[in-house]
């Protein structure tokens, strides 16, 4: 069920949408099966995206970005889902990593890293999660201890999106291991030639098979103290809290696009597939289930578009972003499940896109902060 032009869009954004759609349809979708087999995208596709201006679209042009707004990031997320090509980790790279540098980096850091992120010369990742900590960022144990003009980083991270290919990793560390939130800092590691840095296995997941999710290890990795994001140590937790609403909103964007795609695919299938001598769509249960899913898609779209407008205007608050993330990801999983059921046995076959929508959806309730954490955040503002 194609959505009308959102309230946050205009002719320029729709032209960007066409470019993004063409890229995902031509450069990504035909390679998805192969990427899923090898558990990562081809490195060259990052350069192609950079050449087309599809990376860092909301980073200022003076740093090589597109000079756009979050609307351009939203378009990328929507068209990627609609193309059935979720493997290229542009959301982490452009919407998350680049914005930490743009928001808190020094002028030198911005000039040094953002143009290469925008061109695809560097692939970005952010390393928050550790084997012993998930959403509880204050309990991380990775540390960066100052030695002269360097930080020495020790620790391990897991579930890191873009972890296999990333050449620039923002590492969430304790610069003061004896403190909790106030001891957290963000330090950039340029992985090429970094002694003591190692990548572990690419993790096998139940969904998003082509997106490289890896373990990262840091054993005495030395980086210049100039790689600290921010003017002073101990600002990392605040930086994370300020940027996480945008991360959660872009996950909500993907959720609505997935809901709409699932409904569209299922309506088409049930009108073509016959059972007991008539189209599956003609059965009352099918019509009622799809009516419910279409209503969810409509409500989700209206809520999401309001959030995007508020975010672009700088008015989206933390609890509303959390509401969008948890509620829309819950609806995404529910709609994907209901739609798969209407495909019958074929819905369980990997060759049918609905099966991929189903397995890819499940992580949405976990990453970006679990939905239980979202509800905890919301409750603090009640």
VENLIN-V728631 format. One record per residue. PHI is phi in degrees with one decimal (999 if undefined). OMEGA is omega in degrees with one decimal (999 if undefined). Layout:
phi,omega
PHI,OMEGA
PHI,OMEGA
This chain:
phi,omega
999,-177.4
-57.9,-179.6
-86.0,174.0
-67.8,178.8
-56.8,-178.7
-65.9,179.3
-63.2,-176.9
-90.1,-176.3
-101.8,174.5
-152.5,-176.0
-61.9,179.5
-64.1,-179.4
-67.7,178.5
-68.5,174.1
-65.6,176.1
-64.7,177.8
-60.5,-179.9
-62.0,178.0
-64.5,179.1
-62.9,-179.7
-61.1,179.9
-62.3,-179.8
-63.1,-177.5
-67.8,179.5
-69.0,-173.3
-92.5,-172.4
-97.1,-173.8
-111.9,-174.7
-52.6,-179.6
-65.1,-177.2
-101.4,-172.5
-57.7,-177.8
-61.5,179.6
-67.1,178.8
-63.5,177.9
-65.1,178.4
-66.4,-176.9
-90.2,176.3
67.9,172.5
-166.7,176.8
-79.2,173.2
-71.2,-179.4
-57.9,-175.4
-65.4,-176.8
-68.1,175.0
-63.5,179.2
-67.4,177.7
-64.2,177.7
-62.7,178.2
-65.0,179.6
-60.3,-178.5
-84.4,-179.0
78.5,-178.0
-94.5,177.1
-99.8,179.1
53.7,-175.4
-67.2,179.8
-106.9,173.3
-89.8,-177.9
-55.2,-178.4
-63.1,-179.1
-65.0,177.0
-110.6,175.7
91.0,-179.0
-82.3,-176.4
-85.7,179.2
72.2,-177.7
-92.6,-178.4
-126.2,176.8
-59.9,177.9
-57.2,178.9
-68.7,175.6
-65.5,-179.9
-63.4,177.9
-59.7,178.3
-59.1,-178.7
-64.4,-179.8
-64.7,-174.9
-69.5,176.1
-64.5,178.6
-66.3,-177.5
-65.0,177.9
-79.2,-175.7
65.8,-175.2
-131.7,-171.6
-85.5,-166.8
-76.3,-177.5
-70.9,-171.6
-82.8,-177.2
-70.9,-179.7
-62.4,177.7
-62.9,-175.2
-64.2,-171.4
-90.9,-171.8
-78.9,-174.8
-111.5,-173.6
-58.6,-176.5
-60.3,-176.7
-78.6,171.4
-64.3,-179.4
-68.4,-178.4
-66.5,-175.9
-81.3,-171.4
-124.8,-176.7
-73.8,174.7
-74.6,177.5
-59.2,179.6
-66.6,179.5
-64.3,179.4
-63.1,180.0
-66.7,-176.0
-78.6,-171.1
-108.4,-172.3
-63.1,179.1
-59.9,180.0
-76.2,172.5
-69.2,-179.2
-68.7,-179.1
-85.8,-175.3
86.8,175.7
-65.2,173.8
-116.0,170.1
-104.0,-174.9
-103.4,174.3
-145.1,173.2
-127.2,-173.6
-106.8,177.6
-102.7,-168.6
-68.8,175.9
-119.5,-179.8
-54.5,-177.9
-101.4,-179.0
-139.0,176.0
-109.1,-179.6
-75.9,-178.3
-84.2,-174.8
-65.3,-178.3
-67.5,-176.9
-97.7,179.8
-62.5,-179.4
-116.9,175.7
-58.0,-175.0
-132.1,174.0
-128.7,-176.1
-104.1,-175.9
-75.0,173.6
-131.1,-176.7
63.5,-179.1
-95.0,-178.2
-122.6,161.8
-101.1,172.5
-109.5,-172.7
-103.7,175.5
-134.3,177.4
148.0,179.0
-137.9,179.6
-132.0,179.2
-141.1,-176.8
59.3,-174.8
-92.3,177.9
-67.0,-172.9
67.5,-172.9
-63.0,-178.6
-73.6,-172.1
-98.2,-172.7
-60.8,173.0
-105.4,175.8
-131.6,-178.2
-123.2,170.4
-83.5,-174.9
-103.4,176.0
-84.2,-172.7
-134.7,170.2
-98.6,170.8
-86.4,170.0
-130.2,-175.1
-62.1,-178.2
-86.7,-179.0
-109.2,179.1
-94.1,-177.0
-61.7,-176.7
-70.5,178.8
-96.3,-174.8
-89.2,175.4
-136.6,174.8
-110.3,-178.0
-128.6,-178.8
-88.4,172.7
-113.1,171.7
-89.8,-164.4
-73.3,-176.1
-63.1,177.8
73.8,-178.5
-78.0,179.4
-63.8,179.4
91.4,177.1
-93.3,179.1
-144.1,174.4
-99.3,174.2
-86.3,-177.9
-71.8,167.4
-79.2,-170.1
-77.3,177.5
-85.1,-175.0
-114.5,177.6
-77.5,177.5
-144.4,180.0
47.2,-173.2
-65.8,-177.2
-88.3,-179.4
-91.5,-173.7
-73.2,178.5
-114.3,-167.7
-134.7,169.9
-92.4,177.6
-126.9,-178.3
-125.7,-179.1
-126.4,-179.1
-127.8,-178.3
65.8,179.4
-72.2,-179.0
-101.7,173.4
-133.6,179.4
-62.0,176.1
-62.1,176.4
-66.6,178.0
-85.7,173.6
-67.2,175.6
-84.7,-176.7
109.8,-174.4
-78.6,-178.4
-137.3,175.8
-67.2,173.6
85.4,180.0
-95.7,-172.3
-59.8,-177.0
-65.3,177.3
-64.2,178.8
-60.8,178.8
-62.6,-178.3
-64.9,179.4
-74.5,-176.8
-92.9,-176.3
-61.0,176.7
-58.5,177.5
-66.9,177.0
-60.6,-178.9
-69.0,178.6
-68.1,-179.7
-68.8,172.4
-66.6,176.8
-65.9,176.0
-58.8,178.8
-62.1,-179.9
-63.0,-179.2
-66.4,177.5
-60.8,179.4
-68.6,177.3
-60.0,-179.7
-61.6,179.5
-65.6,179.6
-63.8,179.6
-64.7,179.8
-58.6,-178.6
-64.6,-176.1
-76.2,174.5
-59.0,179.5
-60.5,-177.5
-63.2,-175.2
-69.7,176.2
-80.2,180.0
-93.4,-175.7
-81.7,178.8
-110.8,173.8
-144.6,-177.6
55.5,173.8
82.4,177.6
-150.2,-178.2
-59.0,178.0
-57.2,-179.4
-62.5,-175.3
-73.5,178.8
-74.9,-175.0
-59.6,-179.6
-59.6,179.4
-62.3,-178.5
-62.4,-179.1
-67.7,179.3
-62.2,-179.6
-72.6,174.7
-63.0,177.9
-65.1,-178.6
-65.3,179.1
-65.4,177.3
-66.7,176.1
-59.1,179.4
-60.6,-179.1
-66.0,179.5
-62.9,179.6
-61.5,180.0
-63.8,-179.1
-63.9,179.0
-62.8,-178.8
-60.5,-176.9
-60.8,176.2
-63.7,178.5
-64.3,-179.3
-63.6,178.3
-59.1,179.6
-62.3,-179.3
-65.8,178.8
-61.9,179.3
-85.0,179.7
74.7,-174.7
-117.2,179.8
-78.1,-178.3
-91.8,-175.1
-61.2,-178.3
-64.7,-179.8
-69.0,175.2
-61.7,178.1
-67.4,175.9
-60.1,-179.0
-61.3,-177.6
-64.7,-174.0
-72.5,-173.8
-69.8,-178.1
-71.4,176.7
-69.6,175.2
-63.4,179.4
-65.5,177.6
-58.1,-179.1
-65.6,-178.8
-67.6,-179.6
-65.2,178.7
-60.1,179.7
-67.0,-180.0
-64.2,-179.4
-68.9,177.2
-58.5,179.9
-59.0,-178.3
-73.5,173.5
-82.7,-177.7
63.2,-178.1
-59.8,-179.9
-66.8,178.0
-65.3,-179.6
-90.4,-179.7
-89.7,-175.4
-62.0,-176.9
-72.5,179.7
-92.1,-176.6
-55.1,-178.1
-62.6,179.8
-67.7,177.7
-70.3,176.2
-58.5,-178.5
-65.4,-177.1
-72.2,179.0
-67.1,-175.4
-69.2,-167.2
-61.9,-178.4
-66.9,-176.4
-59.9,-180.0
-83.4,-175.6
-114.3,-174.0
-79.3,-173.6
73.3,-172.0
98.4,-178.0
-60.1,-180.0
-65.1,174.7
-65.7,176.1
-66.0,177.7
-59.1,-179.5
-67.6,176.0
-62.7,178.6
-62.1,-178.7
-59.0,-176.6
-62.8,179.9
-69.9,-178.4
-104.5,-179.0
-80.8,999
